[in-house]
Each structure stands twice: as structure tokens, then as C-alpha cells.
Amino acid sequence: MNSSLETSTDNQSTSSISRRRFLAQTGLAAASTLAVRPTLAADAGAKIRLGVIGCGGRGSWITSLFGEHGGYEIAGVADFFQDRVDTVAAKFQLKPEQTFTGLKCAEKLIAKGGLDAVAIISPPYFHPEQARTAVEAGLNVYVAKPIAVDVPGAKSIEESGKLATKKGLVFLVDFQTRANEFFIEAMKRVHGGALGEIVFGESSYQCGRLGLKGPIGTTPEARLRNWAFDIALSGDIIVEQNIHTLDVMNWAMNHVAPVRCTGTGSRKVRVDVGDCWDNFQLTYEYPNKVGIAFHSRQFDCDAPGGIINKMYGSKGALLAEYGGNVMIRGAGDTFYRGGRTNAIYKEGTQTNIKTFHELIGKKDVANTTVPVSVKSNLIAIMGRMAAYTGRTVTWDDVMKSKEKLDAKLGSMKA
């Protein structure tokens, strides 16, 4: 379990990040009664005691952002690799008994007790099990995208979100675009009819190859170090990285599920590490014969990159770029100037950290980020299924899928 590596789109360990650099690298039942501090509910001003699962590049970076917020106390960290844990523990002056390693480090952290919440920044393969364990132990959950690598995992997250609401817990999924004022306003206008009838669209994620985080190899340890290149651990680039643009695509379509998807992809350029593909080209068909072309790459080819969504309607067009401009082109009231989102990577995360804190304080457990994130995750998996099989995949096919990816990590220390 665990993140010794940052996610593909989120792999910067510094608090300042340029868009260009971003694109280029882009037994617990008994313990559960001890997991939530009884004083938190009584003292609204108490700091939230947070455990962080995953201490890689993004994990250590986001831990710093939680610390800078002022409303959290970093009370424990977990990662498979000792060196990752040691680095974060030293920064936050954690005691040895507050650090946990091994394949079951998340479970060890949660079972230790004394936490109010966990932030799950581990490889996506582990998210469903870790989230479920945390919710069952009575903890609020902040989880990085993507939430899962397969359909059963996505459904598990959906159930954990429902259980969290039932137990009075907050469950938040960290998508930066959904916390950005320009994306929020643009989508409000799109759903209000600013584009008129949506006719077709385009969704793309073009970036260079990612950097290695350790020696290349096929051992479980080497795969975990470079998990972003491993299909079982990451879900492939369309799920782990491209989900950002697919989430915006489905947001624009007001979260209606696509009818079907067809297309292809391959592994042609970046073939020296892992087994992930390095490009995808697909067509998602939505109701009323609305076709949206999707394409992505994750290799260097000296060409412009970007995370871009374009939606064309009878009255106007939505033009949105993660890290760039967000606007609606059209006449009269349709036009929306929007603005630039240059700092969205950091500011979006900071906003979500702030929102997580506020929701816990208000005991607002509607957990609205869960169902939309599950839908986007399933749409990404739908595209992977279509490309891998070379056939048209329907939404019904996706919802019936019981395939579970197996990371085959059984030989690693628990």
C-alpha cells in the first residue's frame, strides 16, 4: 500500500509549480472505538489530528499544505518505504510510534488510534481498501484522485462515501478544478444553457514523459517506487492522469453517463519502464448523439501540451484549460470572460484542504464530491476497457464489470 511516488499529474514536491513543469512531469473493529478523539466534537476550535497515508512527492507536499493551514496537527504518517516516512516525520517532529511502514502501514496507522481524519495520497490501487478501513474506524477521509483502478474499487469508494454520511463523517475527493472559481462559474453557466444545445466536444491531456523515482525493475519494490508506470497500481495513464480532463468533460455534460465508447491506444514511445500505455484516442458518445473526442499522450515529442476541454453548442463554446484560460465564447449573455488558472495546482489543493476542515467543523456530511468522482473514474475505466479490447464498450458493460486488477505484491512485508 502506499505512496512512495506522487501521482502523474500531481508529482511536484514543492509548493510552487509552473504549468510547463507540471505538464512535463505531470483486527480493526476493536481499534475503531479509539480512532476518533472524543474531544473533537465537543471542542469546535480543536485542531484536527490528521494521519497521512503516502509520503512520496505529492504526499510530502500536501502534508506541508495541511500543516500550513493551521487547523490540522500532523499526528501520524504511513508509507511502505522507510526513507519516505523518515523525511516527513523529521519535518513534523513525529515520534517513532507515530510512523508506520510496510504493505499494511495504513491499517497500522489507523489501528493506533488518536486520529480524527486521514489523507490518502497512496497509489490508487490501495485507495478503496484504505478508505473503507478509515471510515469503518470512524475517521473523516480526504482522498486523492483517482479513487480506484477498477470498477469494483470505484463501487467500494461509493459505498464508503455513503457509510461515511451515515456515520456523520466527511469524505472529500481532491479534484483541483472543482475548487476553482472560474471552472465553477463556467459550469454553472453551461448547465444554465449558455451553450444552448451541446453538439460535440473535445477533451485532451497532452504531456511529456514522467521522471523515474528509483531504479527500473520488475520487483514489487521497484514497481512501487515507479508506480505511476504500472497498470495495476495506477490504472494506466487514462485513469491515473487523464481523469482530470475526463472529469471536466463529464462535469460539462452535467454528470450524465456516456452511452458508449470506442477507440484505441498503444505503448510505442515510453517502453523502458512499467506496462502502462503512453497514448489513447477515443470517442465518447453521450445521449442525443453528442460525440466527444478524447486523446492523450505521456511521452516527449516536442509538441505543445495541455489539459484542455472544448465544448461546442448552438449558442456558444466552452474553452477551458487546467493551468490556462477558462471562458465561454458567444454573443450577449452567453459570453463569459472567466480568467486564468495558472496557480490551480496549488490553490485548488489549498481550497480543498480548507473545505475539508470547514465541513468537519460544520458536520456537513453530504459528501457531494463522492458520486461525481466515482462517475468520472468509471468513465476513465470505460475508455481503458474500449482501448484494451478494441471494441465498443457501453455504460452497461462498465457497470457489470467485475474485473479486479491484481498488483501481485504478496511477497512484500506487511
N, C-alpha and C positions, 0 to 999 in steps of 0.2 A: 504494500500500500504505500503510497506516499510520494511526495513530490520532491524529487531532487532536481527537478527541472521545471522551468517555467513553461507556461502554455505557449503555443506557437504565436498567437497574436499578442500575448502578454508576457514577453520574455525579457523585459528590462528590469534590472535590479536597482536602477537609480530612480530618484524622484522626479527627474527632468528628462523628457524624452522627445526627440524630434520625430516628425512624421516620417521623414525619409529613412531614419534609422529603424523606426518601428516597422516599416514595410519591408525592409531588408532582412529583419530577424524575427521578422514577425513570427456465561457466568456473571453477566452484567445486570441481571434483574435485581440482585441484592444491592449492587452498587448504585443503581439508578436512584434510589432514595437519597443518596448522598450527593448526587451530582449538582443539584441546584442549591445555591445558598439561600437559606430561609430569610436572610435579611434583605435580599434584593427587593422582594415585593413590598416590604414594609418601608424601605428607605429609597424613595424615588431619586435621591441625589447620590446614591452609591454608585461607584464605578462598576461597570460590567466586567466580571472576571472572564477573560477570553482565552481559550486554548486554540492554537493554530496548528493545523494538520497540513504539513507540506512546507518545507523550509528552503526550497530551491530559489531561483532568481525572482520569480513573481511572489513566491511565498514570503521571502525575507523582505521584499519591497513593500508588500501590502501589510505585513506586520508593523513596519515602521509607520505606515499611514494610520493604522489603528492606534498606535502609540501617540502619534501627533494629534489625534482628535481630542484627547484629553478626558474622554468619558470611558475609556477602557483601561483595564490593567492586564497586561500580558502575563497570564498565570501558568502557562504551560505550552510546550511545543513538541511536535512529533514529526519524525521523518525516518525513512528506512536507514538513511546514511548518517553515521555519527558526525562526520565533519559538517554536514549541513545543520544539524541540531546545535552543535557546539558554537557555530558562528552566530546564530540568532540568540542563543542562550547567553553568550558573552555580552552581546549588545544590551540585553534587557536584564542582566544580572540575575539570571534564573539559577536556582539551586539544582543539583543533580537529580533530586527527586521530582523536579518539575519538567524533566526532559525524558523523551521516550523514543526508542528506535526499534527496528525490526519490522517484519511484514504486518504485524498486528499493533503497530505503535499507536494508531488512532484509538483502538479499543483499550489499550493500556492507559492512554491519557484520559479517556472518558471514565474508565473504571476508578481512577484515582480519586475522583470526586472534587468538589470545591469549585466547579466552574458554573458559569451562567450561560455560556454560549461557546460555540466553536466556529472557526472559519476554516472551510475545507478547500484547500488550494493544492490538492494532490492530483496525480494523473487521473483523468476522467474515469478510467476503468474502476476506480475504487469509490467514486462518489456515492452510488446508490447504497452500498453496504455501510459506509461511514455515516451517511446522513440518517439512515434508518436507526443505527445504533445510538446516535446522538439524540434523536427525537424520543426514542424509547427510554432513554436515560433522563429525559426531562430538560434537554438543552435547546436553546434557540440556535438556529443554523443559518450561517452565511456561506453560500457555496458558489464557487467559480463555474463559469460555463466551460465546456458543455457539461450537462448534468449526468450524462451517461454515454456509453459507446454502443448500446444495442437497445432494441425495443423493450425487452423485459426490464432492463435497467431504468429506462425512461419512465415506464409504468410504476416502478418501485418508488422513484422520486415523487411521482404524482401522489401515490398513496402516503408517503411520508409527509408531504405537504398537507394533506387532509388530516392526518393524525396530529400534526403539529397544531393545526387550528383547533381540533377537538380538545387538545391538552392545554390550550392557551399559550402556545409558543409561536414565535416569529420564525419564518422560513423565507429567506430572501436569496434570489439568484442574481448574480452580479453581471448585468449587461450595461456597459457604459452608455450606449446610445439611448437606452430607455430612461436615463437620468439626465439627458442633455436638453436644455430648454428649446433649442432650435428644432431638434428632431421631434420633441413632444408637440410643439405648436404646429409644425408642418403636418404631422399625422392627424392632429385634431382637425385641421382644415381639409385634409384628404378625406377623412371619414365624414366630414360635413358636406362634401360634394364639390370641393374646389376644383377637382379634375374632371368633373362631370362623370360620364361613364368610362371606367377604365377599359382601355382597349388592348394594350400589351405593355411589356416592360422588359427590363434588363437588370441583372444582378451579377456583380463580378467581384472577385478578390484576386488581384494580381500582385505577387510579391516575389522577392528573391529567396534563395535557399536560406535555411536557418543554420546557425552555428552549432557545432558539436559541443557537448557538455562532458566529454570524457572519452576514453578510448573506445573505438568501434569494436563491437563483438556480438556474439550470439548468446553469451551467458546471461542469466536473468539480471545480474548486477549491471552489466554493460547496457542492456536494454532499458533498465530503469533510469540509468544516467541519461540516456538519449531517448526517453520515452516518446517524445513528440514525433519520432520517425517510425513508431511501432503501431501497427493497426490495432491490435488488441488493447493496448494501453491508452491509445489516443482516440481511436475510432476512425482513423485516417484523416487527411487534411480537410476533407469536406465537412466532417463532424467537429473536429477539434478547433479548426481555424476559420474555415469558410462560413461557419454558423453565424458569424457576425452579420454578414450581408444577407444570408437567408432569413435571419430573424427580422431584419428591416423589411425585406420583401414581404414576408407574411404579415407583418405589422401593417404595411400599406394596404394589404388585402383584407384588413380587419379580422385577421386570425381565422379565416375560413380555410379549411384543409384543401390542398390541391386534389384534383380528381385523379390525375395520373402523372407519371414522369418517365421520360425516356432519354437515352443519351449514352455517352461513353467517357473514356478517360484512359490514362495509362501511366506507366512508370518508365520514362525514357531518358531523362536527363540526370536526375539525382538518384543514382543507383548504388552508391557506395555505402549506404547505411540503412538499416531497417528494412521494412517491407511496404511502407506507405507509397501510394501513387503520388505523382508530382503534378498532375493536371486532371481536370474534369470539364466536360462540356455537356450540358443537359438542357432539356426543355421541361419546365413545369407547366402543366395545364390546369388552370383554375376553372370554376364554374362559369358558364356563359362564354366558353371558348376564349378565355383570356390566357394567352401564352406568355410566359416569362422565360427568356433565355438566360441561363446561368453558365458562367465559365470561370475557371480559376487556374492558377499556376503557383508553384512554390519552387522555382528554380531561377537562376540568373540568366537573363537573355538580353541585357542592355536595352530594355524597353520600359516605358512608363508603367508604374504600378498604381495601385489604389484599391480602396474598398468602396465601391460605387453602386448606387441604386438609381435607376431611372424608370419612372412610371409615366406612361403616356395616356391621356384621357381625351374626351371630346371637348373639354374646355381648357385644358392646361396640362402641364407636365411637372412632375416632382423630380428634382435633380438633387441628390444627396450623396455626400462623401464623408466617410469617417475620417476626421482629420482635415477636412476641406470644407467647401461651402454646402449649405443646406438651404434650398429655396424652392419656390413654386413659380414657374413661368406661366403667365396667362394674362388676359386682359381684365381690367377693372378689379373687382373684389377678389378675383382668383389669384392675383399676384401677391406673393409673399416674399419679401426681401430676405428674410432669415438672417443668417450670419455664418461666420467661420467657426469651425470646431477644432482648431489647432491643438488645444490642450485637453481634448476629450478623454484621452487615455488615463491621465491622472485625475482630472476634475470629475470625470464620471465615477471613478472608483471612490474618490473622496465623498461625493454626494451619496453614493450607496452606503458607505460606512456611516455617514451621518444619519441617513434614513433608517438604517438598521437600529441604531441607538435610539432614535426617536420612537420607532414602532414598539420596541421593547418597553420603553418608558410609558407609553400610552396604552400598552397592552392591546395594540391593534394587530390582531392575528388573522386578518382577511387573507394575507399571503397571496396577493394578486400576481406576483411575478412567477409563481409556480406554473399555473396552467399554460400561460403563453410561452414560457421557456420549454416546457415539455413538448408543445406543439412544434416549435422551431427545431428542437432536437430530433423529433420524429421526421420532420421534413428533410433534414440533412441526411438522416439514415436512409430515407426513401431514395434520395439521389444516389447514395452509395450502392444501394441494392440494384437500382436500374443500371448503373455503370458496370458493376461487377458481373451482372448476369447478361447484359446486352439485350434485355427485353423491357417492354413497358411494364411498369410497376404501378398498381393502383393503390389508393389510400387503404382500401380494404385489405390488400396484401400486406401492407405495413402493419396494420392493427392486429393481424392474425399471426405475425411473425413471432416465433418462439426461439429463434436462434440467439444463443448467448456466446459472446466471444470469450475465449479462454486464454488468459495471459500465460499460463503454464509456469507459475512461479513457485510451485510446490517445494522445490529444493532449497528455497531461501529460508533463513532463520526467521522465526515468528517474533 
